[in-house]
Structures are given as C-alpha cells and as structure tokens.
C-alpha cells in the first residue's frame, strides 16, 4: 500500500515536499514514480527514480524545479517541489509496480 501526503495550498513561487510511505509493499527493488492529474485533465507523469536512487527523470514541465528522492530504509518516496506555479495544481500520486497510492492535493494559488 502506498500513501501520499504533504499536499496543501501554497502561493506561486512557494515550495512543498510530498512524501509517499509504503507499507506491506515491496519498495526497495522498484523504480518509483510520481504522476499528477489536474482537474479535467489527463494523467501526467512527473518524475521517476530507480531502485537505488541513482537515476532520476523528470517531465519537461517540472525539470529544474522538482526533485525526486527516496529512502529505502524508511520505505518512503519524496518529491521536493520548488518555484511552484498555478499550473502545478493537481492531485499527486506515487506509483510503483502495479500499485498506485492515494493521492495528495496540491493547490498553487494566490
């Protein structure tokens, strides 16, 4: 099971750190991903990280602003989001293998 947290309301230019905790889930061997879905929009892949954390990828829309990381000992995935924009408003979910966690809402608004 995957559970995301850390969302909330933030002003443009602000920062948030999302977490995704894994329980009863084989976490450490898997490539993990964050994706997001804005209201009325299709699902968008945001970022991925390999099992060891040494290789990361980002969507062009977030590159340079977001950083994905993981702590396998804590079975937790992170997404540090800086310089947030209104268009980053979405429900963010963590995904690993065939499992998708319950998302957390990020709202960027003044």
Backbone as CSV, one residue per row, in Angstrom:
resi,resn,N_x,N_y,N_z,CA_x,CA_y,CA_z,C_x,C_y,C_z
1,UNK,0.836,-1.189,0.000,0.000,0.000,0.000,0.879,1.249,0.000
2,UNK,0.463,2.224,-0.793,1.195,3.487,-0.891,0.287,4.628,-0.463
3,UNK,0.810,5.524,0.326,0.028,6.657,0.820,0.829,7.935,0.682
4,UNK,0.333,8.840,-0.154,0.997,10.133,-0.337,0.480,11.142,0.674
5,UNK,1.356,12.087,1.037,0.978,13.146,1.960,1.846,14.367,1.671
6,UNK,1.485,15.482,2.304,2.289,16.690,2.179,1.708,17.763,1.275
7,UNK,0.584,17.468,0.646,-0.047,18.464,-0.205,-0.671,19.583,0.606
8,UNK,-1.117,20.605,-0.097,-1.756,21.722,0.562,-1.848,22.917,-0.367
9,UNK,-2.171,24.055,0.221,-2.291,25.310,-0.527,-1.002,26.102,-0.384
10,UNK,-0.452,26.538,-1.487,0.793,27.301,-1.469,0.696,28.410,-2.509
11,UNK,1.358,29.510,-2.241,1.359,30.627,-3.186,2.329,30.352,-4.343
12,UNK,2.088,30.950,-5.473,3.046,30.815,-6.587,4.446,31.211,-6.141
13,UNK,5.406,30.410,-6.564,6.785,30.627,-6.149,7.172,29.883,-4.888
14,UNK,6.188,29.315,-4.218,6.445,28.605,-2.977,6.923,27.178,-3.187
15,UNK,7.097,26.471,-2.072,7.618,25.112,-2.098,6.763,24.179,-1.250
16,UNK,6.773,22.924,-1.629,6.157,21.855,-0.852,7.012,20.613,-1.004
17,UNK,6.950,19.749,-0.001,7.612,18.454,-0.085,6.567,17.358,0.115
18,UNK,6.406,16.547,-0.892,5.489,15.427,-0.806,6.233,14.179,-0.342
19,UNK,5.520,13.335,0.388,6.056,12.051,0.816,5.098,10.956,0.397
20,UNK,5.637,9.781,0.190,4.824,8.610,-0.116,5.370,7.452,0.699
21,UNK,4.592,7.004,1.656,5.013,5.918,2.534,4.479,4.590,2.019
22,UNK,5.358,3.598,2.019,4.985,2.269,1.552,4.831,1.327,2.729
23,UNK,3.741,0.600,2.744,3.536,-0.411,3.774,3.013,-1.666,3.099
24,UNK,3.448,-2.803,3.595,3.062,-4.080,3.004,3.279,-4.040,1.497
25,UNK,4.394,-3.481,1.107,4.678,-3.226,-0.301,6.171,-3.420,-0.526
26,UNK,6.523,-4.133,-1.591,7.927,-4.351,-1.919,8.482,-3.087,-2.541
27,UNK,9.111,-2.257,-1.742,9.507,-0.910,-2.142,10.891,-0.851,-2.768
28,UNK,11.890,-1.360,-2.072,13.269,-1.058,-2.446,13.695,-1.552,-3.828
29,UNK,13.189,-2.648,-4.348,13.665,-3.065,-5.674,13.015,-2.329,-6.847
30,UNK,12.002,-1.536,-6.569,11.203,-0.977,-7.647,11.597,0.433,-8.057
31,UNK,11.527,0.698,-9.354,11.504,2.076,-9.818,10.182,2.690,-9.362
32,UNK,10.278,3.890,-8.819,9.078,4.552,-8.316,8.831,5.832,-9.111
33,UNK,7.571,6.198,-9.181,7.163,7.348,-9.981,6.213,8.254,-9.214
34,UNK,6.215,9.495,-9.603,5.157,10.435,-9.232,4.420,10.805,-10.518
35,UNK,3.105,10.870,-10.419,2.347,11.456,-11.502,1.304,12.403,-10.906
36,UNK,0.588,13.086,-11.765,-0.387,14.052,-11.275,-1.551,14.166,-12.240
37,UNK,-2.659,14.601,-11.702,-3.840,14.826,-12.524,-4.518,16.100,-12.079
38,UNK,-4.525,17.052,-12.987,-5.208,18.315,-12.715,-6.697,18.159,-13.013
39,UNK,-7.521,19.005,-12.422,-8.967,18.905,-12.668,-9.295,18.983,-14.153
40,UNK,-10.029,17.989,-14.630,-10.451,17.984,-16.024,-9.377,17.647,-17.030
41,UNK,-8.201,17.257,-16.533,-7.074,16.972,-17.425,-6.701,15.506,-17.336
42,UNK,-5.927,15.039,-18.306,-5.483,13.654,-18.273,-4.299,13.506,-17.330
43,UNK,-4.046,12.263,-16.965,-2.945,11.951,-16.071,-1.616,12.317,-16.725
44,UNK,-0.716,12.905,-15.927,0.586,13.329,-16.433,1.684,12.724,-15.573
45,UNK,2.620,12.015,-16.200,3.805,11.532,-15.496,4.672,12.718,-15.124
46,UNK,5.208,12.713,-13.893,6.001,13.833,-13.402,7.477,13.463,-13.277
47,UNK,7.753,12.317,-12.618,9.147,12.006,-12.330,9.281,10.535,-11.962
48,UNK,10.485,9.990,-12.144,10.753,8.625,-11.718,12.157,8.529,-11.138
49,UNK,12.361,7.488,-10.332,13.652,7.251,-9.700,13.882,5.748,-9.662
50,UNK,15.119,5.314,-9.952,15.379,3.888,-9.973,15.504,3.351,-8.556
51,UNK,15.684,2.041,-8.447,15.631,1.396,-7.136,16.698,1.920,-6.181
52,UNK,17.870,2.230,-6.690,18.958,2.706,-5.834,18.981,4.199,-5.637
53,UNK,18.156,4.903,-6.368,18.112,6.354,-6.256,19.147,7.088,-7.084
54,UNK,19.918,6.350,-7.873,20.987,6.987,-8.623,20.597,7.549,-9.970
55,UNK,19.431,7.171,-10.440,18.978,7.634,-11.738,17.586,8.223,-11.611
56,UNK,17.435,9.454,-12.063,16.149,10.138,-11.979,15.783,10.730,-13.340
57,UNK,14.492,10.877,-13.567,13.993,11.515,-14.784,12.841,12.438,-14.423
58,UNK,12.666,13.451,-15.265,11.632,14.447,-14.998,10.907,14.830,-16.286
59,UNK,9.636,15.147,-16.140,8.909,15.748,-17.246,9.477,17.139,-17.503
60,UNK,9.434,17.560,-18.742,9.968,18.875,-19.081,9.287,19.984,-18.288
61,UNK,8.031,19.783,-17.971,7.257,20.814,-17.282,7.735,21.076,-15.860
62,UNK,8.485,20.129,-15.273,8.928,20.293,-13.881,10.442,20.275,-13.734
63,UNK,11.139,20.007,-14.816,12.591,19.887,-14.759,13.220,21.172,-14.240
64,UNK,14.138,21.026,-13.295,14.798,22.189,-12.705,14.074,22.760,-11.510
65,UNK,12.834,22.314,-11.287,12.054,22.823,-10.154,11.726,21.737,-9.140
66,UNK,11.551,20.528,-9.610,11.183,19.404,-8.744,12.374,18.460,-8.592
67,UNK,12.460,17.830,-7.415,13.496,16.828,-7.165,12.873,15.602,-6.520
68,UNK,13.078,14.458,-7.139,12.585,13.197,-6.600,13.709,12.526,-5.823
69,UNK,13.353,11.869,-4.727,14.332,11.126,-3.945,13.622,10.000,-3.203
70,UNK,14.423,9.128,-2.610,13.832,8.017,-1.867,14.743,7.615,-0.724
71,UNK,14.132,7.032,0.286,14.856,6.461,1.413,14.362,5.033,1.555
72,UNK,15.143,4.093,1.061,14.688,2.698,1.074,14.591,2.150,2.492
73,UNK,15.433,2.612,3.390,15.356,2.145,4.783,14.029,2.559,5.425
74,UNK,13.543,3.730,5.044,12.261,4.217,5.572,11.092,3.874,4.660
75,UNK,11.392,3.223,3.523,10.356,2.842,2.568,9.511,4.057,2.178
76,UNK,10.193,5.141,1.874,9.500,6.386,1.587,10.061,7.047,0.330
77,UNK,9.153,7.559,-0.473,9.476,8.307,-1.688,9.143,9.774,-1.438
78,UNK,9.949,10.672,-2.013,9.749,12.094,-1.800,9.680,12.834,-3.136
79,UNK,9.034,14.003,-3.091,9.065,14.925,-4.222,9.173,16.331,-3.650
80,UNK,10.333,16.938,-3.798,10.536,18.327,-3.394,10.135,19.210,-4.563
81,UNK,9.194,20.097,-4.319,8.664,20.950,-5.371,8.955,22.404,-5.034
82,UNK,9.739,23.052,-5.859,10.091,24.454,-5.661,9.551,25.297,-6.815
83,UNK,9.536,26.587,-6.619,9.076,27.524,-7.661,7.742,27.085,-8.242
84,UNK,6.828,26.776,-7.370,5.533,26.244,-7.821,4.743,27.273,-8.612
85,UNK,4.000,26.761,-9.581,3.193,27.594,-10.482,1.735,27.156,-10.386
86,UNK,0.815,28.020,-10.739,-0.602,27.623,-10.715,-0.877,26.368,-11.549
87,UNK,-0.147,26.190,-12.623,-0.367,25.020,-13.471,0.139,23.724,-12.839
88,UNK,0.812,23.817,-11.689,1.201,22.621,-10.954,0.069,22.096,-10.076
89,UNK,-1.015,22.823,-9.998,-2.165,22.393,-9.205,-2.703,21.064,-9.735
90,UNK,-2.758,20.063,-8.853,-3.178,18.721,-9.257,-3.194,17.809,-8.036
91,UNK,-3.761,16.636,-8.232,-3.617,15.554,-7.260,-2.375,14.762,-7.646
92,UNK,-1.447,14.661,-6.722,-0.174,13.972,-6.967,-0.246,12.584,-6.333
93,UNK,0.172,11.580,-7.100,0.145,10.203,-6.620,1.490,9.544,-6.856
94,UNK,1.825,8.602,-5.991,3.023,7.793,-6.191,2.622,6.453,-6.790
95,UNK,3.477,5.948,-7.628,3.192,4.726,-8.370,4.431,3.854,-8.374
96,UNK,4.222,2.559,-8.077,5.319,1.614,-8.134,4.808,0.257,-8.531
97,UNK,5.438,-0.379,-9.489,4.927,-1.656,-9.975,3.518,-1.483,-10.499
98,UNK,2.617,-2.290,-9.994,1.211,-2.180,-10.390,0.377,-1.445,-9.345
99,UNK,1.053,-0.776,-8.411,0.338,-0.130,-7.312,0.365,1.384,-7.447
100,UNK,-0.767,1.948,-7.176,-0.899,3.410,-7.158,-1.430,3.810,-5.799
101,UNK,-0.785,4.786,-5.167,-1.231,5.223,-3.861,-2.335,6.254,-3.949
102,UNK,-2.992,6.446,-2.832,-3.973,7.528,-2.740,-3.237,8.850,-2.851
103,UNK,-3.737,9.748,-3.657,-3.041,10.985,-3.951,-3.191,12.048,-2.888
104,UNK,-2.417,13.108,-3.072,-2.493,14.272,-2.205,-2.644,15.505,-3.081
105,UNK,-3.546,16.411,-2.670,-3.883,17.565,-3.492,-2.904,18.711,-3.243
106,UNK,-2.376,19.237,-4.313,-1.527,20.427,-4.279,-2.264,21.534,-5.011
107,UNK,-2.451,22.643,-4.325,-3.114,23.800,-4.925,-2.164,24.983,-4.869
108,UNK,-1.859,25.541,-6.033,-0.964,26.694,-6.119,-1.801,27.892,-6.538
109,UNK,-1.977,28.807,-5.601,-2.860,29.940,-5.858,-2.519,31.073,-4.914
110,UNK,-2.713,32.290,-5.394,-2.518,33.463,-4.533,-3.847,33.870,-3.895
